[in-house]
Every structure is written in C-alpha cells, then in structure tokens.
C-alpha cells in the first residue's frame, strides 16, 4: 500500500486530517489526481454534461490556497474548473453544482472539526454527498497516476480555471424558498451566531427589506474559531446562551463552520436540540405549507420523530449516521425533510443536502405563520408528541479499544431490560421503557460517541453516565 493510500481515507463525510500533518499540499494533490482519474474514467464516461467540476472553500486556515491547488490538478487533467471567488458555505457549493450542470463538486472544509483540521468533500451532480461507492473508487485510484499540475495564472488565462460567484444564485433560491412576503412585516428579534464560519452574512442578506431585527455575533472570519470547534453544541455556545438569557430575542440560531448544520436557542437561554429542530421543520412544512412525503432520521434519531410521522401519516425512514445516506433517499424518494442529530437538515424541493441557513429561516418562518416565539412552539410540539431528553458524550479512544460485540452483550441498563438491538451503524440498545443508549465510533473524528434518550432529563443523564463509565473502562 502506498503512503498516500494509507494516509488518505474517506470517513462519514469526506476526508479530514490535521493541517501540516497528513493534510498537506502534497497529499491533497495526490487525492485530487485520484479524483481526476475517477472523473475521467468513470464519471465522464456515462455523462452528457461537460467535464466541469465546481470547487469551493470555507474560512479555515489556507482553505483558499488548498482550493487553488485542487483546481490546478483538475485543470492539468483536462477538467474545466469553476472555482469560487470567495469563501462560501457548503450548501452554496452544492447548489452551484446543479446550477452549472457540473459532473461533481469539491468543497474544501472540515465542517465542525477543530481549527487544526481541513478536509475534502465530494459532491454528486445532484448536489448531495458522495456515496461510499464513489469514495471507494477514488481511494482505489490513489497514487496510481503521477500528479499533474497546471500553473494557476496560466490556467486562469486560458479558461481552464474560471472564477465563479456561487452566492448570487444561492441567495436568489433561498429568498424564493421562504415566504418573504409573509415574513416582511413580522417584528421578531433574532440573533445568529455564525461561529466565525462561512455562513457569516448570508441570512442578513436574505432578510434585507424585512422588519426582522437580526443581530449577528461571531460573524468575523477567525480560522482559529476561538480555540474551540465551530460545532453548534452546548459546550461551545456560552455566548449566545448568555445573550438569550439576558436580552429579549425571540429566536437564537447557530451555524457550524461551513454553515450546513444548525442549532437553535429559545428565549431564556434553553438549547433546542437538533432532534427537536427536525420535528419542528416537519410540522411546519406539512401543516403550514402543505408538503407531502416521507421523513428521514438516522439510527440515533429521537423517538419523537416516530410519533410525529405516525400522526401525520408520513413514512419514516431510518439510515446510518451520515447525511449522504439521507441524501440518497432524498434523490430516490419524495421526502419532506431529513435530519441528523448533529444538526444537518435537508428539506423538500431543494438539493439533497443539509443547509443550516435555510433551516434557520424556516424556523423563523414557522414563528411568523404561528405568530409565536420558538419557545411556545416547542412547548406545543412536546405537549402533542411527548417530551424526550437527549444526551451525548464523546470520548477519545485509541484504535482498537472499542469492541462492538461487548456492547451487544448488555441485556439490562439501569434495571430496565434491553428489548431491541440495532447494530447496522454502531450499537443501539433499546429498553422496555422506550429509553435507549447507543455507542458509535465517529466517522469524522478519532472518537467514540455515546448517545442516550429518555422521557425525563434525570434518566437521560443517568443513561449517558452509564455509557460514559462503560467507555472509560476500555
């Protein structure tokens, strides 16, 4: 096995690695050459579209330069490159793939990973995440061909690389998707934490001309991300949680580093878990906007989604963790909305991709339709469909320290019998009282995650402590 093949492995959502360690210009060029071979030998063979690839990048350290390096390898391999003229959210790149009728897309981002990481995401012609079949083929081409590189300025001059504005069309679509006429006269106060990512100013542009009072925080570019992860989870959101407690906002929204994930905060500073956000989106799209179809959640999705789907008469699909599996269903089936516990939400009549900005605007639109702040809407949803409490714990483990078979031997948890086990992605142990505990190695970071859900906050915390203690014994 070549050194590159050993170092470059696609996870749940692309290849991610530490900048200057494995994520180097050399390895990135080797990967792009393998991707170019896939384009030329596989993707282009059965396509009628030109050999055109959309390339974008986020606000991370050296992302622009990494994207230019990718473009130079593609250009040298006879592939037309539409390179973003600025840092952009991943959904904008994905939407651009479809608008340009490109064969595929590449996004340079590590999404919610710590600042020292960068990554390489492959997008399909439909704008969704690449399947394992595609990434396996790309991996199979690693180091099989010598890297070819064009000079950036020369490739620009002769048209092999052209600069592309991905934001204009994306914003036009978003403004047409939400009901701006209805939103225009609403008088809600919203605060958005952009977490120093590439979704920093887009919501403000969408809401221009409305009476929505939008406040931005952490909207300046900072590749260090305050020394933390640009991930919309409670431990990194003390700023917006504090402001929602002290100031009179009707809705708090948070985007991750490449703006494809969403979190929300209600008045009083209560974190609204993404599991609840998916429920809110489904209720809004079906009841307020008349959408029809199925709903997609992942194996670690909340029990509440089953209750919602059953009452609304919607087919519920369950997938492994990773939005690419939801994307596949959004292509093959009529899906109202699909979401994952980490905050990735996709909706009907868009590309099969998650989009934090659009999801946040739909929450605002739901408030406008129902003339209530988000706290009241969540309370009504929980009263109708049940209140569930969700917890997650992450633990760094050495390779080989997690034994999935050992987890499957657990037959009782906190005195409750395990009545069902799902093991197609990690292991989910479902107990007789509807509570559940799940263990799953992360596909994007060197972690094992424990998830738990129960009808009470106390039980959910007890379950996650049980999971934490189990993992720490490894």
N, C-alpha and C positions, 0 to 999 in steps of 0.2 A: 504493500500500500504506500502511495506517495505521501510525503509530509503534508501536502495540501489536502489530500483526501482525508487524512487523519484529523486535521485541524478544523476543517470546514464541514459542519453538519447542520442541516436544517432541523429546527425544532417545531413547536406548535405553530409559530408564526414567523417564519423566515430564519435566517442565520443571524445570530447575535454573538458578539465577543468583545473583549476589552481592547480599547484603542491602544495601539502600540505594543500589545502582547500578541494576540492572534489576529486581531482586526488591524491589519497593516495594508498599505497600498499594494504591496506585492500579492498578498493573499486575495485581496479584493479584485485585483486584475485577473488572477488565476480563476476565481469564481466567475467573473464576467466573461472570460473566454469560454468557460464551460457552458454558461448560459447562452452565449452567442452560438456555440455549436448546437445546442438544443433548438434555438430559433431557426437556424439554417437547415438542420437535418430533420427536425420533427415538426415544429410549429408552422413553419412556412410551407412545408410540403403539401399540406392539405388546405391551405388558406387561400382565399381570393384577395385578401387585403394586401396592401404593400408591406414590405418588411420594415415596419415602423414600430419603434419602441418609445413609450413615454417614460421619462425619468424625472423623479422629484427628490426633494431632500427636506429635512426638518432643521431645527435651530441648534442641533448638537454641535459639539466641537468638531471642526473640519468636515462637517457634512457636505458643504458646498464643494470643497475640493475633492472629496470622495466621489461625489456625483459626477464631477467633471472627468475624473479618472475612468469611471464606468462608461461615460459617453465616448471617450477616446477609444476604448477597446471595442465597443459596439460599432463605431464608425469604421474602424480598420477592418471589421469583418463584413463590410458591405451592408450594414443595417442603418437605416435612417433613424436619427435620434431627435426627439422633441424634448429638450432639456428645460426644466423650469427656470424662469428668470428670477426666482426668489424662493425663500423657504416657504413651504406650504404644508397644510395638513394632509395626512394620508388619504382621507376621503376625496380631497380635491384632485389628487393624482389619479385615484381610481376612477372618478367621474371623467377625468380627462382622457383616460384610455378609451372609454366608449365614445366620447365626442370626436376623437381623432381617428376612430376605427383602427386603433393600433392592435398589433398582434398580442401585445403583453405590456406590462409596465414594471418598473423597478422603483422602489421607494427606499431611500437611504434614511433609516431611522432605527432606533432601538426602543421606540414607543415609550413604555413606562419604566424601563430599566434604569439603574443608577447612571449618573453622568459619565462615568468612565467607559460605558458601553456605546457601541454603534451597531448598526445592523443592515440587512439587505432583504427586503420583502419583494416577492414576485407576485404580480397581479395578473389575472387572466384577462382575456379580451372582453369579458363581461364586467370587469372591474372588481371581481372577488379575489379572495386569497387563493394561491395556487394549491392544488391538491398534492397529496403525498406522491401520486404517480408522477407529477411534473417534477417535484423537487428531487425525487429519486433518480429520474433521468438526468437532471442537471448534475447531481452528485456523481453519477456514472461517467460523465464527461470530464470530471476534474483532472487536470494535468495530463489529458490525453493529447492536447494540441498545444503547440507553443503560443504564448501570449502575443497577440498582435496589437499594436497601439498606434493610433494616429496622433499627430500634433493638434492640440486643441484649437489654436488660432487658425491653422490651415483647414481643419475640418469645418470650422465655422464659415470660413471664407468660401469654400466650395459647396456648402449647403448640406454636408453630411450631418452636421450638428446645427440645429436651429433653436433659438431661444423661444420658449413658449409661455404665454400667460395662461396659467390654469385657474386663476382666481376669478376672472370675469364671468366665464360661463358657469362656474360652480355657484357663485353668488346669485346669478340670474335664476338658476334652477331652484336654489333654496328659497328665494323670495317668491317664486311661483308655487312652491310646495305648501308653504304655510299660508294661512289666511290673513294676509297683512291688512286687508280692508277691515276685518273684524278686530284685529289687534290694534290698529292705528289709534283708536280713541280710548283704549284701555289705559288705566292710570296706575299700573303696578310698578313697584320698585324691585329691581333685580340686581344682584351682584354676581359677577363672573370672575372666578379665579382661573386664569389661563396657565398657571404653574410654569411660566416662562417658556411655554411651548409655541408651536407654530399655528395654533388657533387663536392667537392673541387678539386680533382686532376685527375678526370676521363677523361676529354677532352684532357688534356695534354698527357695521355697515349694513347688515340686513335690516336692522331696526331703525335706520335713519328715516326721519319723517314721521315716526310714531310718537305717542306720548309716553311710551315705556321709558322709565328713568333707569338707565343701565349704568352701573358702576363697575369699572374694571380694576382688578388687582393682580399683581404679578404678571402684568402684560408686557413687560420689557424683556428683551432677549437676554438670557443668562444661561450659557451652556453648563454652568455648574449646578443649576437648579437648587440653589440654596444649600448645596451639600447633601441633598436628600434625593429621593426618587420622584420623578414627575408622575406619580401614580395617585389617582383620586381615591385614596383610602384614608380612614380617620387619622392615623398616626402622622400624616403629612399635611393635615388641614387645620391646624390650630388657628391660623389667621382668619380664615373665613368662618369657622365655627364661632370664634370670639366675636366677630363683627355681626353675625346673625343673632347672637345673644343680646348685644348692646344696641344695635341700630335697627331701624324699622324697615326691613326688607321683607318682601312677600315671597321671595324665592332666591335661593343661593344655588349657583351652578359651578361645576368644576370640570375642566378638560384635562386630559393627560398630555404627555409631551408631544404627541403627533395628532392630538385632537380627534382620535377615533373612539375614545371612551368618555363616559360621562358619570358624574356623581352629582348628588343634589343635597341641599340642606334646607330644612324648613325653619320658619320663624321660631326663635328661641334657641337655635343652635343644634337642633336634632338632625343627625346624619340620616339621610334616606338611602338605604342600601340599594344598589343597582337591581337586586332581585325585585324590589318594590317598583322601581322605575319601569321595568318591563311590564309589570301588571298595569301600571298607570297608562303606558303607551297603548297597550292592547285595548283597554277600556275606552280610551279617548278615540282611537281610530275606528273602533267598532260602533260604539254607542253615539258618539258625537259626529263622526264623519262617514258612517255607513260602510266601512270596509268589510270585506268578507274573505275568508280563507282559513289557513291554519296558523298555529303558533309554534315557535321552536324555542326550546330551552336546552341546556346542557345537563349532563348527568348530575351536576352539583346544583341544579336549579331548585328553587323553593317549591314546597308542596302547594303553596297558594296558587301557583300558575295552573295546576291541575284543576283546582276549584273554579278558577275563572274560566278556563277553557270549557269545562263541563257545563257551567251555567249559560255561557254564551253560545253553546253548540259548536265550538271550534275544535278541529282536530289538533291534538297535542303531539308534537314530535320531540324526541329526546335524542341528543347527539353526544359524542365525546366532547371534551373541552377543546376549544379552538374554534374561532369564528369561521374558519374555512369550511367546517362541516355544516354550519348554519348557512353559509353562502351557497353550498351545493344544493341544499333544499330550496333556497330562495330562487334558484335558477330552474329547478325541476318541478316545483310545486307553487301553488298560489298561497303565499304566506303574508299574513297581516303584519307580523313583527316577529323578530327573533332576537334573543339576547343571552348574554353570558354573565356569570356572577361578577366578573371583573369590570363590568360597565360598558361592554361593547353592545350596541343596539343597532339593528337594521330594520328598516320599515319598507312597506309595500310601495311599488311604483317608483323605486329609486334603483340604484345599482345594488347588487347583492353584497353590500359592505356595511360595516358599522360606521356611525357618524355621530360624534359627540355634540357637535354644534346643532345639527338637525334635531337630535333627540331632546336637547335642552330647549330649543324653540317650540317643540311640540308640547313639552310640559307647560311652557308659558301659554301656548295657545289653548291648552286644556283649562287653565285657570281663567282665561278670557271667556271661553264657552260657558263655564260653570259659575263664573263671577265669584270665585272663592280663591283664597290663597292656598298654597300647596299643602299646608298643614291640615286644613279642613278636608281637602280632597283625599289625602292619605288616610285620615281617620275614617272617612266614609267607606273607603275601599276595604279597610281592615274589619270594619263592623260587618260588612256584607260577606266577605270571603275568608275571614279568620286572620288573626294576628300571629305571625310567626317571627321568631327571633333567630338571627343568623350570625354565626361567628366564624372567624378564620384565623389560623395560626400557621406561620411559616417557619421552617427550621432548616438551616444549612446542614447537610449531611455529606459525609464522604461517599465516594462512589461505591456501590455495592452494599451499603449499610441498611437498605430498606428492603425487607422481604415481604412481598405481597401475599405469599401463602400463609405467613404467620398471622397477618391481619384477618384472613379468611377463617381462621380457627376460632375467632372470638364469637361466642354464642350468646353472651349476655353483656349488657352495658348498663351500669348503674342500676342493676336489679331488673332491667327490662329485657325480655327475650328478643333476640335478633330473628326476625321473621322473613327477611328477604336480603339477598346479597346481589349487588350488581358489580361486575368486575371487568367490563369492557373498556374501562379507562380508569385506572386506579381501583379502589375497592370502596363501595358504598354499603354501609351496614344500616339497614332499616329496622327499627324496633317496633314492637307491638303498639306503642302509644303514638305512632307517626313520627316520633323524633328519629333523627339519623345522624350518623357520623361517617365521614369519608376521609380517606387518605389517598393522595395522588402526587407522584413526583411531577414537578413543574416541567413544562416543555420549553420554557424560555429562560429559566434561571436555575442555578445549582441548588434547588430547594426541594423539600417535600412539604406539601401543604396538607393541613387538616382542616376540614370543614364540618360544621355542625349546625343543626337547626332543631328548634323545639317550640312548643306552644308558649313557653314562658322564658323570660330573659335568664332567670336563675338556672333553669335546666339547660339552656343553650351554653351558658358559661361553664356549667359542670361538665357537659359533654366535651367542650373544647379543652378543658383542663385534663380530662381523661386522655384525650388524643395527644395533648402536649406531653404528658408524662409517658405515654406509650412510645412516642417518637424519641424522647430524650433517653430512653433506656437502650436505644440502638447503638 
